[in-house]
């Protein structure tokens, strides 16, 4: 291996690391939200978790809003118990 090919390999490594560094700086400057601006606008979601409450290590209450109605779910111990609150979210 002669000096020219060794120097070319070192130069290629330096260029590659430099490009990776520039990408890291650009990502920090513009943030991960920069790519979201170029994405197509998303339609409004139908399902939303309004609030959660941990009752104990194995059970939790989850208030879910779906299509304008709120439902209270009791999750845990391998089962789901649902209650329809029947009111519009505020």
Secondary structure as UniProt FT lines:
FT   HELIX           3..30
FT   HELIX           33..38
FT   STRAND          47..56
FT   TURN            57..58
FT   STRAND          59..66
FT   TURN            67..68
FT   STRAND          69..76
FT   TURN            77..78
FT   STRAND          79..84
//
